[in-house]
């Protein structure tokens, strides 16, 4: 299970536990607060009757969104490899935060460019 999926699962479990432990009074207070929010009125039966599918209302936007799905095409395609590196090297790059694999790629690309210019 991916890290993000685990985080979502944990959040869901936490929310479900809070919901189970909520008293009737707390539920009533939350419901009343939601009902009194002028920026979020409760939908009526008439509102539901007027609703239309997004694809019907904005087909051009749906087409644009559909075209954007997936990974963007890269100028320089990547090749997946298995590579063993020293643990301290990997930890050093990871310590700098997200994008550590791209940073390793950048360092290797500069090294390869230097090697080509020397040869």
N, C-alpha and C positions, 0 to 999 in steps of 0.2 A: 504494500500500500504506500502511495506517495506521501510525502510530508504534508502537502496541502490537503490531501484527502483525509489524513489523520487529524489535521487541525479542524476541518469541517465536521468530521465525525465527533470530535471532542466537544465542539461548540453545540452541535445538535443534542448530544447527550446531556450537556449542562442545561440547555434550554428546556428540554423535556423534563428534567428533574425539577427545575424551578416551576414549571407548569403544574406538575403533580403536587408540589408542596404549597401551591398558591391557595389561599383561603377564599371563600366565597366573597368576603368583604373586599379583598384585594382585587379579585376579578371584577367585581362591580365598580370599584373605583377606576380601574383601567378602562373599562367599557365606557363609563361616563366621561372620562377625560377624552377618549377617542371621539365620542359622539359630539363633544363640545368644540372640537377643533374645526374652525371655519375653513381651513385650508385643505381639509380632508373629509368632505361630507360623505355620509353613507349613500351608497348607490341605491337607487329606487328601481322598481320593476320597469318603469319607463326608460330609465337609463340603460338597463340591460337590453331592452327591445331595440334601442337606437344603435347599439354597438355593432360594429362590423369587423371582420378579420383584417388584420394589418395588411395582408397581401392584397386585399380588395381595395382598401383605401389608398395605399401608397405602393403600388406595384414597382415603380421606378426605384424607390428606396430599398425595397426588398431585393431587387436585382443587384443594386450596388453593394448591399451588405453581403449577399451571397457570393459575389465575385471576390470579396475581401477575405473570405474564409481561408484557413490554412496558412502555412508559413509563407512569408514573402520570398520571391525568388532572389537568390543571392548573386552578386556580381561574381564572386569566386565561390563556386560550390564547395561544400565541406565533404570530407570523407571520414567516416567513423572508423577509428582504430582503437586497439587496446594497447596501452602504453603503461609500463611500470616506471614510476618516478619515485625518488626518495621522499619519504614521508614529510621531512622538514620542508622540502620544496613545495609540496602541495599545501601544507598548512600555512606556509608563508603567503601564498596566493589567496587561499581561502580567508585568511585573516583580514584581507583588504575588502571583503564583502562580495556581493553578487558580481557575476561577470568574470570570476576567476579563471574559468576555462578559456574565455576569449583573451584574457591577458596573457595566459600561457601561450596561446596561439600567436599573439602579437610578438612576444619575445622570440619564439621559434622562427617566425617569418623574418624578423630582422637578422637573426643569426644566419638563416639560409641565404638571405640577400648578400650578407657580408662574405659568406663562403663563395658564392657565385662570382663576386667582384674580385676576389683574390685569385680564383682559378683561371 
